[in-house]
């Protein structure tokens, strides 16, 4: 929108960069979701084989969760 209002090369460049950033965020979100599906599938497959795998899957699930951040004042 800034490119439409300001109509300068810099504003156009910034708009393109913002769009590209959102595209990358979407790709990252899809890859995390894909990883979550694969982990669930592996967990179901190996659940009955060995209880030690439970520790591995719990650790993977913990790593997939976003880190807790303190609210900023």
PyMOL commands that set and color helices and strands:
alter all, ss='L'
color gray80, all
select helices_A, chain A and resi 2-6+9-46+52-64
alter helices_A, ss='H'
color red, helices_A
deselect
rebuild
show_as cartoon
